[in-house]
Every structure is written in C-alpha cells, then in structure tokens.
Amino acid sequence: MRLTDYERAMLDGAHGAAKARAMDLLVRYGEALGAERLVETNNVAGAFNASTPSVRHIAEQGFDRVYSELNLDSDETVEIPRMAVPTCQLITGIDNDNWQIQGVDPALAEMQKQSERYLGQRGVNLMATCTPYQVGNVPVKGEHCAWMESSAVIYCNSVLGARTNCEGKESTGAAALTGRIPYWGYHMPENRFGSHLVELDTQVDDMMDWGLLGYFIGYAVEEDIPVLRGVSHQPSLVKLKHFGAAAASSGGVEMYHIPGITPEADTIEEAFGARRPAGTIRYGRKERRETYEKIQSATDSKVDFVMLGCPHNSIEQVELIAHLLEGRRVHPDVQLWVHTPRAIRQIADRSGYCEVIRAAGGVVMSDTCPAISRRLPPGVRVIATDSAKQAHYLPAIARVQGWFGSVRDCVEAAVSGQWRGGVQ
Ligand code: F3S
C-alpha cells in the first residue's frame, strides 16, 4: 500500500503507540481488500462504548484495554489519546435512564456511564443512535466517511451522497485515531453506479410501503446497487430511512439511486454511467402483497410487545405516536417501547409527546434498541413493529414471533393486545 510521509510516520510510531497500532490495522485491512492507498476522513461513526456483559472482564483492566482490544485489535494495551477527527458513538446496549426497565445489571449500567466519561474526554461525541444523520452528523456530498451500522451506511451513501463502506469496530477505532480509512469500495466513484433497474408498477407512498419496497429489493439485488424508476410520491427522510434499513436487512444493499431525488443521479442514464443494468426487476401490487406476507413470522394474534423506532424515530414519528395514543391506555398485557435518539427525546419531552406516551403506559427509550441490547420485556412471545428491519432480526435474535405493519396498526395492537393489521 502506498502511504504518505505523514501516514508512514504514524505507522513508525512517531505520533505515539495508539496511532501506530491504528495504522498497522488499517494497512493490514486495506491490503486484504486490495486497496492501494488510504483516504482522509473527517467523519467517523463507530461503536466504542463498553455496554455489554462480554466486555466487562476487559473493562476491569481499564478502558484503554477495551479500546486497544476491541477497537484496535491489539494484544498490547496502548494509551488512547484524543480522537484525531470528529467521531461519534452509534447505538449502545443500555439506555442510561431506562436500564432498570431493560433489566440491566446496575454494575453494567455504571460501567457504561464510566466508559462514556472516558470516551467524552477523548472527543467521542456520544450521540448514541443508529441515526447520527438525524441529530447533527450530516456529511456533505462526496465526503469520505468511516461509518458502521448498515442502515446509516446506506443513508449516508444514497441520500446524502457521502462515501462510506460498511465499517466495523476495529476500522472505525483506527480511523478515529488517524483520520484515515482504506480507499476502496464505495469511496471510489466508479463503484457507485447502479447495477439493477427496479420498475415500480404500484404507488409507494407511506412509511410501510417504503419498508416493504426496501425489503423486496434487498432480496432481489442482494449486495448490488438498485436504481428505482416510477417513484410516484416524493419520499421524506423518514421513508428513505425505513427503505434503506429494510434493503440492508433482507440484502446487503449499501447504496441505491432514485434519479431526480438522490443526489448522484438526475437521470437513469447518470445512475448507471457506463455500466449496463444486470437486469430489470418489477415491483407491483402482487410483489408488495407477497413481501408483506414474507415479513410476517407471527401466527398468534395476541401481541405482548410493541417496538416502534427502528431505525430510531424522528421527532415527527414520535409526535404521530403520541397523537395516536392521546387519551388511550396500552393494554395491561402489552409493553410498548418507543425508541428515539436522546437529542430528539429532549425535543419530544419539551413538546409534551413523551408525557402523552408515558400516560398511556408506554416507555420512551434512547441510546439502544432490543436487537442491539438483546433485551426485551420478560416473557415476550409475540411482537409487533413498524420496522421491516426489526421484524427481520428480532424473531431470530429473541426467538419471538413478529408482526410487521403500519405505525397505526402497531399502536392499535398496543392498545387492544390483538394484531389486526393487514395490507390491501
Ligand atoms: Fe437502529 Fe437497532 Fe434498528 S440499531 S436500525 S434500532 S436494529
């Protein structure tokens, strides 16, 4: 791999042991990928926090040990300096306020708080959400980033036109200390053209529609780049957030184009560049219905857990949930958890939405989600969610049955204890 003089000096230890370890990791990682060089990044979104029981025995040796082992793949403990570039923490395993409801051991909750103090002293911004782009981390078009979290990566590449591969704990840990990441994959303009044309023969409008379309496309193109034609309604941040999260769950989609809407292509021709489409995929009412049926893993209509907020809810989603719950009560046999970034929760608190949700018997959570924390209310058998991603993962992770539907269907299930959702 070709290195600049500065990168070579970091590798040789002239800028401290931590940067030397980080550069060693990046060079090994980049060479394994066939990258010929590194690229500068000023935007890292990773997972640094010590919030899982498996990290506890490492944390007992100090947080430098945690970073060295989990974020730098280093057997030797190195002293971790301030991050070299703007860096944020993605989602964690624990809500610092609701850890008791999650059933978290108090010692683990305290360890997370100590870990956050350590990270904050080193310049890690504790956004604690899978949607950093909803709370201020919005890279500009063409910006090279080093992000983890599949739903954030696809949003970053497609909606913002910034550039990232789906990174891991180690590569983001090294990127944060050096401001470098291997130049390959989606950093390279030639790898960002479309591979498949997806023709929409039906209207895709509300959030559930976009989730279903994403889930269908993920299966259809797997890890390739779909280009959508026939979008009838302008999608919002929320709809594209759900679309991307679903496509990155049923498949490994990290980028898509909607010509005229996403920023790298105004036309179908621009979306494909010199590439010839590998095929055309049609999505109509039949495919929509089949996808809806495929997502459902539940057969029992008695629901005992409703999860809303995967990816983490925007403020307008929290407002809608509060509106639908106003003056009502969650069924005594059902738990309702609403997930939103902590920064958005403050606005929701101030706007009175959290009070309405709590008065109805729901819980507003931040910092985490059930799929990442692997914590659900005890005894849950059947869940309902408005997220295709959560419906995809949670039944496998938590051995529960899952219903997927609109936010209205989910709120009705929370209130009645019964799933009555469906699709036309
Ligand atoms: Fe976010 Fe958890 Fe969903 S990390 S995207 S809420 S599975």
Residues whose N, C-alpha, C, O or C-beta is under 5 A from the ligand:
A	BS01	F3S	I91 C130 S151 G309 C310 P311 H312 C369 A371 I372
